[in-house]
Amino acid sequence: MKRALQVTDSILDLIGRTPMLSLAKITKNLKGTYYTKFEGFNPGHSAKDRIAQHIIENAEKKGILKPGDTVIETTSGNTGFSLAMVCAIKGYDCVLAVSSKSSLDKIDMLKAMGAKVYVCPANVATDDPRSYYEVAKRLHKEIPNSFYVNQYFNELNGDAHYRSTGPEIWEQTDGKITHLVAASGTGGTISGIAKYLKEKNPNIKILGVDAFGSVLKKYHETGELDPAEIYPYRIEGLGKNLIPTATNFELIDQFEKVSDGDSAHRAREIALTEGIFAGYTSGAAMQATFQLATQGLFDENSVVVVVFPDHGSRYMSKIYNDKWMQDQGFFDTQNQPRAEVEYIK
């Protein structure tokens, strides 16, 4: 009897159904049980694959996107790569306005996937015509037959995770999850997962991760956007200097802020202890988990799921580059490179 070929028709068919991995080694001194939902296993190496496919296919169904059209987006890199990947398969042009804070690795990957990239200064006001928000809006007006994804203010961002990531986490933990720790940038990932999990069990605590230099934590606590909170920071895809409507703050129980240096070192520690090559924001989520643990949020019965949103390969010129770490002042007497390279001549 002839056996059927085990072949996937498209790389897009591989999006989602990412693994849940134990974090037993790095958390050995913490109370509770810890897992990561590792989104680096998506074909585009990040959680943004889910929203790129969902938003584009929704636009196709509504007749908003047609063959030969152009997809435009504002991105720190991951959403852009996912969109470029989807566009390559579906035959759309892809134009991206990217923050200069994005790693060179990300920018090169966007180009390799066929996207037209506009690199915009990171440390300007959101309404500055040079900001990546305003550049994307301008390009949308200038380019005929274009579709602006607008992930920060698109309800389909969270809906993608409500339909996929949330149910996966519930099923993979057999409904035993007690806490979710997830970074918040656009807020789509944490909000979509939170909506699903809270419907299943309203007692699950949703813990958001924010960056020093971002306005999200204070806005969550006070309802006010405080410009005094805004200053430059290095972590990509985490925090914001505006309030994205894609974030459902009512579903988030608490925010925890993390620093650039601590997050970078924690990402490196994940690789060394768990063998998981995770990105900068993953390090931030893990660092927040440690900080929350020291605050007594978890006990022996806690089942904590930490979302690692992307893969470490996106950060080879940053947190996994010793010179970059040195230049940022992240190496000191307490934290030094743990591996060496010796060239044999």
C-alpha positions as CSV (number, residue, x, y, z in Angstrom):
1,M,0.0,0.0,0.0
2,K,1.4,3.4,-1.0
3,R,1.9,5.7,1.9
4,A,0.8,9.3,1.6
5,L,3.5,12.0,1.6
6,Q,3.8,13.9,4.8
7,V,4.0,17.4,3.3
8,T,2.8,20.8,4.4
9,D,1.4,22.9,1.5
10,S,2.6,26.2,2.9
11,I,4.8,27.5,5.6
12,L,1.8,29.4,6.9
13,D,0.2,26.1,7.9
14,L,2.9,25.8,10.5
15,I,1.8,29.0,12.4
16,G,0.7,28.3,16.0
17,R,0.6,25.1,18.1
18,T,3.9,26.1,19.6
19,P,5.3,24.0,22.4
20,M,5.0,24.5,26.2
21,L,8.4,23.9,27.7
22,S,9.5,23.4,31.3
23,L,11.6,26.1,33.0
24,A,12.6,23.9,35.9
25,K,16.4,24.7,35.9
26,I,16.3,28.5,35.8
27,T,13.5,28.6,38.4
28,K,14.8,25.9,40.7
29,N,15.0,28.4,43.7
30,L,11.5,29.8,43.1
31,K,8.2,28.6,44.6
32,G,5.8,27.1,42.1
33,T,6.0,25.4,38.7
34,Y,7.1,27.4,35.6
35,Y,6.6,26.9,31.9
36,T,7.2,28.9,28.8
37,K,5.0,29.2,25.8
38,F,7.9,29.5,23.3
39,E,6.6,31.4,20.3
40,G,10.1,31.2,18.6
41,F,8.8,27.9,17.2
42,N,6.5,29.7,14.8
43,P,7.9,29.6,11.2
44,G,8.6,33.3,11.4
45,H,10.2,32.9,14.8
46,S,7.7,35.0,16.8
47,A,4.2,35.4,18.1
48,K,3.5,38.0,15.4
49,D,3.0,35.2,12.8
50,R,-0.4,34.7,14.4
51,I,-1.6,38.3,14.0
52,A,0.0,38.7,10.5
53,Q,-1.9,35.7,9.1
54,H,-5.1,36.5,11.0
55,I,-5.3,40.2,9.9
56,I,-4.3,39.6,6.3
57,E,-6.7,36.7,5.8
58,N,-9.5,38.8,7.5
59,A,-8.8,41.6,5.0
60,E,-8.9,39.2,2.1
61,K,-12.3,37.8,3.2
62,K,-13.7,41.4,3.4
63,G,-12.3,42.2,0.0
64,I,-10.0,44.9,1.4
65,L,-6.9,43.2,0.0
66,K,-6.6,42.1,-3.6
67,P,-3.8,40.5,-5.6
68,G,-1.1,43.1,-6.3
69,D,-2.0,45.3,-3.4
70,T,0.6,46.6,-0.8
71,V,0.6,45.8,2.9
72,I,2.0,48.6,5.1
73,E,2.8,48.5,8.8
74,T,4.6,50.1,11.7
75,T,6.9,47.6,13.4
76,S,9.9,47.0,15.7
77,G,10.7,44.1,13.5
78,N,8.8,41.0,14.4
79,T,5.4,41.9,13.0
80,G,7.2,43.2,9.9
81,F,8.9,39.9,9.3
82,S,5.7,38.0,9.8
83,L,3.9,40.2,7.4
84,A,6.7,40.0,4.8
85,M,6.5,36.2,5.1
86,V,2.8,36.1,4.6
87,C,3.0,38.6,1.8
88,A,5.7,36.6,0.0
89,I,3.4,33.5,0.0
90,K,0.2,35.5,-0.9
91,G,1.8,37.8,-3.5
92,Y,1.5,41.2,-1.9
93,D,4.1,43.9,-1.7
94,C,5.2,44.7,1.8
95,V,6.3,48.2,3.0
96,L,7.5,48.6,6.6
97,A,8.3,51.6,8.8
98,V,10.8,50.3,11.4
99,S,12.2,51.9,14.5
100,S,15.9,52.6,14.5
101,K,16.0,50.7,17.8
102,S,15.4,47.5,15.9
103,S,18.4,45.3,15.6
104,L,20.4,45.2,12.3
105,D,19.6,41.5,12.3
106,K,15.9,42.2,12.1
107,I,16.3,44.8,9.4
108,D,18.4,42.5,7.3
109,M,15.8,39.7,7.7
110,L,13.0,42.1,6.5
111,K,15.0,42.9,3.4
112,A,15.8,39.2,2.8
113,M,12.0,38.5,2.9
114,G,11.4,41.1,0.2
115,A,10.1,44.0,2.2
116,K,10.8,47.7,1.5
117,V,12.1,49.1,4.8
118,Y,12.0,52.7,6.1
119,V,14.2,53.0,9.2
120,C,12.8,55.8,11.4
121,P,14.4,57.5,14.5
122,A,13.3,55.8,17.7
123,N,13.5,58.7,20.1
124,V,11.0,61.2,18.6
125,A,7.4,62.0,19.6
126,T,4.7,59.8,18.2
127,D,3.3,62.7,16.2
128,D,6.7,63.7,14.8
129,P,6.5,63.2,11.0
130,R,9.7,61.2,11.2
131,S,8.2,58.7,13.7
132,Y,7.5,55.2,12.4
133,Y,3.8,55.8,13.2
134,E,3.6,58.9,11.0
135,V,5.8,57.5,8.2
136,A,3.5,54.4,7.9
137,K,0.4,56.7,7.8
138,R,2.0,58.8,5.1
139,L,3.0,55.9,3.0
140,H,-0.5,54.5,3.3
141,K,-1.8,57.8,1.8
142,E,0.8,57.9,-0.9
143,I,0.8,54.3,-2.1
144,P,-2.4,53.3,-4.1
145,N,-4.2,50.1,-3.3
146,S,-2.4,49.8,0.1
147,F,-3.7,48.3,3.3
148,Y,-2.4,49.6,6.7
149,V,-2.4,46.9,9.3
150,N,-2.1,49.3,12.2
151,Q,-1.5,46.7,14.9
152,Y,-1.5,49.1,17.8
153,F,-5.1,50.0,17.2
154,N,-6.4,46.9,15.4
155,E,-8.8,44.7,17.5
156,L,-7.9,41.7,15.3
157,N,-4.4,41.8,17.0
158,G,-5.8,40.5,20.3
159,D,-8.4,38.4,18.5
160,A,-5.7,36.3,16.9
161,H,-4.4,35.3,20.3
162,Y,-7.9,34.9,21.8
163,R,-8.5,32.3,19.0
164,S,-5.2,30.5,19.1
165,T,-2.6,31.2,21.8
166,G,-5.1,31.4,24.7
167,P,-6.8,28.0,23.9
168,E,-3.4,26.4,23.4
169,I,-2.1,27.5,26.8
170,W,-5.3,26.3,28.5
171,E,-5.1,22.9,26.8
172,Q,-1.3,22.4,27.3
173,T,-1.6,23.1,31.1
174,D,-4.8,21.1,31.3
175,G,-6.5,24.2,32.7
176,K,-4.1,24.3,35.7
177,I,-2.5,27.6,34.9
178,T,-2.7,30.1,37.8
179,H,-0.5,33.0,36.4
180,L,0.4,34.3,33.0
181,V,3.4,36.5,32.5
182,A,3.6,38.3,29.2
183,A,5.3,41.4,27.8
184,S,3.1,44.2,26.6
185,G,3.9,46.3,23.6
186,T,0.9,46.6,21.3
187,G,-0.9,44.6,24.0
188,G,-2.5,42.2,21.5
189,T,-0.7,39.1,22.8
190,I,-1.4,39.6,26.5
191,S,-4.9,40.9,26.0
192,G,-6.0,38.1,23.7
193,I,-4.6,35.4,25.9
194,A,-6.0,37.1,29.0
195,K,-9.5,37.3,27.5
196,Y,-9.6,33.6,26.8
197,L,-8.1,32.5,30.1
198,K,-10.3,34.8,32.2
199,E,-13.3,33.3,30.5
200,K,-12.2,29.9,31.5
201,N,-11.1,30.8,35.0
202,P,-11.4,34.4,36.3
203,N,-9.0,33.7,39.1
204,I,-6.0,33.4,36.8
205,K,-3.7,36.3,37.3
206,I,-2.5,38.2,34.2
207,L,0.9,39.9,34.8
208,G,2.1,42.4,32.3
209,V,5.7,43.3,31.7
210,D,6.7,46.9,31.0
211,A,10.0,48.7,30.4
212,F,11.5,51.6,32.4
213,G,10.9,54.5,29.9
214,S,7.4,53.3,29.0
215,V,4.0,54.7,30.0
216,L,2.0,51.5,30.3
217,K,2.4,50.6,34.0
218,K,1.5,54.0,35.3
219,Y,-1.4,54.3,32.8
220,H,-2.8,50.9,34.1
221,E,-2.6,52.2,37.7
222,T,-3.8,55.8,37.2
223,G,-5.6,56.0,33.8
224,E,-3.3,58.8,32.9
225,L,-0.5,59.0,30.2
226,D,2.4,60.6,32.0
227,P,5.0,62.1,29.6
228,A,7.5,62.2,32.5
229,E,7.6,58.4,32.3
230,I,9.0,58.5,28.7
231,Y,12.7,58.2,28.1
232,P,14.9,56.1,25.7
233,Y,15.3,52.4,26.5
234,R,16.8,49.5,24.5
235,I,14.4,46.6,24.8
236,E,12.5,46.0,21.5
237,G,8.8,45.2,21.3
238,L,8.1,46.0,24.9
239,G,6.4,49.1,26.4
240,K,5.2,52.2,24.6
241,N,5.2,56.0,24.6
242,L,1.5,55.9,23.6
243,I,-1.6,54.0,24.7
244,P,-2.5,51.3,22.2
245,T,-6.2,50.5,22.0
246,A,-5.2,46.9,21.2
247,T,-4.4,46.6,25.0
248,N,-7.3,45.7,27.2
249,F,-6.0,47.1,30.5
250,E,-9.0,45.8,32.4
251,L,-7.9,42.2,31.9
252,I,-4.4,42.8,33.3
253,D,-4.0,42.5,37.0
254,Q,-0.6,44.0,37.5
255,F,2.4,45.4,35.5
256,E,6.0,44.9,36.4
257,K,8.8,47.1,35.0
258,V,12.2,45.7,34.1
259,S,15.5,47.2,33.1
260,D,17.5,46.9,29.9
261,G,20.5,45.3,31.5
262,D,18.7,42.8,33.7
263,S,16.6,41.7,30.8
264,A,19.6,41.2,28.6
265,H,21.4,39.1,31.2
266,R,18.3,37.0,31.9
267,A,18.0,36.1,28.2
268,R,21.6,34.9,28.2
269,E,20.9,32.9,31.4
270,I,17.9,31.2,29.7
271,A,20.2,30.0,26.9
272,L,22.8,28.7,29.4
273,T,20.4,27.0,31.8
274,E,17.5,25.8,29.7
275,G,19.1,25.6,26.2
276,I,16.4,27.9,24.9
277,F,17.7,30.6,22.6
278,A,15.1,33.3,23.3
279,G,14.9,37.0,22.4
280,Y,15.4,40.2,24.4
281,T,11.7,40.5,25.3
282,S,11.8,36.9,26.5
283,G,14.6,37.9,28.9
284,A,12.4,40.7,30.0
285,A,9.5,38.4,30.7
286,M,11.7,36.0,32.7
287,Q,13.3,38.9,34.6
288,A,9.8,40.1,35.6
289,T,8.9,36.6,36.7
290,F,11.9,36.6,39.1
291,Q,10.9,40.1,40.4
292,L,7.3,39.1,41.0
293,A,8.5,35.9,42.8
294,T,10.5,38.0,45.2
295,Q,7.3,40.0,45.9
296,G,5.7,36.8,47.1
297,L,3.2,36.5,44.2
298,F,3.8,32.8,43.7
299,D,3.5,29.8,46.1
300,E,4.1,26.1,45.9
301,N,0.8,25.6,44.1
302,S,1.4,28.2,41.4
303,V,1.5,27.2,37.8
304,V,3.1,30.1,36.0
305,V,3.3,30.3,32.2
306,V,5.8,32.9,30.8
307,V,5.4,33.8,27.2
308,F,8.7,34.0,25.3
309,P,7.6,36.0,22.2
310,D,10.5,35.5,19.8
311,H,13.8,33.7,19.0
312,G,17.3,34.8,20.0
313,S,18.5,34.8,16.4
314,R,16.9,38.3,16.1
315,Y,19.4,39.7,18.5
316,M,22.8,38.5,17.4
317,S,24.1,42.0,17.0
318,K,22.7,43.1,20.4
319,I,22.3,41.0,23.6
320,Y,24.2,38.0,22.2
321,N,27.1,40.3,21.1
322,D,29.7,40.9,23.8
323,K,30.8,44.2,22.3
324,W,27.3,45.5,22.2
325,M,26.8,44.4,25.8
326,Q,30.1,46.1,26.8
327,D,29.1,49.3,25.0
328,Q,25.8,49.5,26.9
329,G,27.6,49.1,30.2
330,F,25.9,45.8,30.9
331,F,29.1,43.9,31.7
332,D,30.5,44.6,35.2
333,T,32.3,42.6,37.9
334,Q,29.1,40.6,38.5
335,N,28.2,39.9,34.9
336,Q,30.8,38.9,32.4
337,P,30.8,36.7,29.3
338,R,30.6,33.0,30.3
339,A,32.0,31.5,27.2
340,E,35.2,32.1,25.2
341,V,36.4,31.6,21.6
342,E,39.9,30.5,21.0
343,Y,41.3,30.6,17.4
344,I,43.8,27.9,16.6
345,K,46.5,29.1,14.1
